């Protein structure tokens, strides 16, 4: 399965340094610190077309803006607004682009200074948001084929793993590349302690004997918002959840395994290192996935506080 996310269908407007501009005008200098040294942070946010196709439900918007702001603080990047202000920028851009499909948002904060040297002390900061239509992240198919990467997940004492830091995704990129050239869809990465961390850009859960298990946030993983969503959905479904270290061999003998994240959503895994994963019916994954998609499309009133609905103009539907 190849990642077939759109690369050329960017929506016509972007938010760039204080105003909404045509997407092609949202540009930075080739000399910016963000480009030279990866001194940037980003977010990934989904907007889901409601079941009646009248609104885009931006999923857990304030949570995403909170994490983005915290990531920025790790790199001493000044944000242009507080969490509510950032959320309002996202809403305004959504109204301007008026998407009529499921949508991906990429907010991006960066060191804009043109100085030499990889220092966090330079004061210049920029902020942008762009949008594109996005369905499935991994493409079409029943389940993913993964491999355990030979590359180790970046550690918190090297680059803070719990932040979405641009430069840190070199680590993800080389692991993903290794997996793809060897015929897999994605990589599972072990941390420096040899325990299972996460996929190249997604958290993971396994199921063993009816218990949902995931690596703790101290295992050099991103503190995933979809991961937290799964905790709540599992609780509501009566599925026990356990956060603990996961050994590599546990992956091979798990009953179910799925990846989760803004891009991945809930993506079932069929095999790891060419070893089939347990139960092909995946009953727990299926229950969670069904409830998740009902929630994000506004069909579950009990999860309405996760959604920021933005009405789609009639002509754009």
C-alpha positions, 0 to 999 in steps of 0.5 A: 500500500503506497501513501497516496495523500494528495500533494498537488491539491492544496486549497487556494488560501493559506494563513501566512504571518498574520493574514490570509493569502493565496497559497502560492504567496505563502513563501519563506526565504531559502536562508531561514533557520527553519529550512537550514536546521529544522527549527520548526514545529507543526501540527496535523489536524483533521476536518471531517465532513459531517454526516449531513454534509453541511459542516466541516467538523475540525477534530479536537482543535483546541487540543491540537493548538495546545500541543502546537504551542507546547512544542513551540515553547520547546524551541523558544518559538514565539507564537502569534496568539494564544490557543483560542486565537490560533483556533480562530485562525483555523476557523477563519481559513476554513471558511475562506477555503470552504472545503466540501471534503474531508480536510487536513490542516497543517499549522506550522511555526518556525524560526524565520531569522536568516542568521547563521548557526543553529541557535534557538536564541534568534527572535524571529518567528513565523506562522502559517497554516495550509489545507488540503483534501485528505482521505486515507493516509495509507491508501486503500486496503484491508490492513498494513504490513509493517517491519521493525526498523533498524533505526532507533526512535529519537530519545527525549534527551536528544530531541524532545520526542513528545513535541512535533519538531520538524527536524526530528522527523528526519528520524521518521523519514529514514525509518519509513524509507527503509520500510518502503524500499523493503516492500512494507507500508511503514516501520515500527520503531524501538526506543533506545531501551529496546522497547516498542515506541511507535510507527514512523508517524503514528502511535500504536496499540496492541490487543492481548486477551481483550486488553488494549495496550499501548506504550507510555508517554515516557517511551519516547513517543509523541503524546498523540491526541488520537491516542488520548481519544482511543483511551476515552472511546475504549473506556466508553466501550468497556474495553480495559486499557493498559499503558506499559512498555511493550517488548518486540516479541509481544507485537508478533503474538498480539491478537490485534494491532493498529496504528492511530494518529491524525493521518493514520486515524485507526489503521489495522495492521495485518502483519509485522516482519511477515508474521501475521497478527492474530485475529483477522476479524479484529473485533476490538479494532472494529468497535473502536473504528466504528465509534471513532468515525461516528464521533468525528462526523457528528453522529455521537452527541456525547462527543460534540465537545471534540468538534468545532463545526464550520458551516460549508456555504451552500454553493461549495457543497 
